[in-house]
Amino acid sequence: MNTPQRCHWVDLTKPDYVAYHDNEWGVPVYDDNRLFEFLTLEAAQAGLSWYTVLKKRDNYRAAFANFDPVKVAAFDEQKAAELMQNPGIIRNRLKIAAAINNAARFLEIQAEFGSFSNYQWRFVNGSPQQNSIAGPADYRATSPESDAMSKDLKKRGFKFVGSTIIYAHMQACGMVNDHHNDCFRKAHSTAR
């Protein structure tokens, strides 16, 4: 049996990482709670590896009310202090505060645009951008679209939403298809 070709960054010794690549990364997401989850986890990743956050995702789901932005926006100082004591998540005071703040800003965008998905997908004209990735040098850290989304989110009061974090978010939730050209997922990450 042939092993399918995957993006070069996938560590084949980590089954959970392989599963994330094969089933989630680059698949278009339109569900607001999932988008809030990815946005929160990408912010938590800042300065760390994605795999560090991926391993803690179930703990994050438990700690952050399964990424329900209404519930997270209601977290108070006591809840933030509890989260700082939770060894299952990244205990960074600024990142925890950002998640709570961003939940409230997320709800504002939902109210304005009908859904966060409607807001977010405008930055790529509603459909995934297809990038040609022949090798590691072709991966980018930002794009004009991530610059624009980052700038707008910051203007709206979001934290930990620099262009690099937003580009990683765009990759994760399928706004851009950055699977390697030879990756078996390249053609499968365009369907809605």
Secondary structure, DSSP 8 states (H G I E B T S, - for coil): -------TT--TT-HHHHHHHHHTTT-----HHHHHHHHHHHHHHTTS-HHHHHHTHHHHHHHTGGG-HHHHHT--HHHHHHHHT-TTS---HHHHHHHHHHHHHHHHHHHHHSSHHHHHHGGGTTS-EE---SSGGG--S--HHHHHHHHHHHHTT-SS--HHHHHHHHHHTTSEE---TT-TTGGGSS--
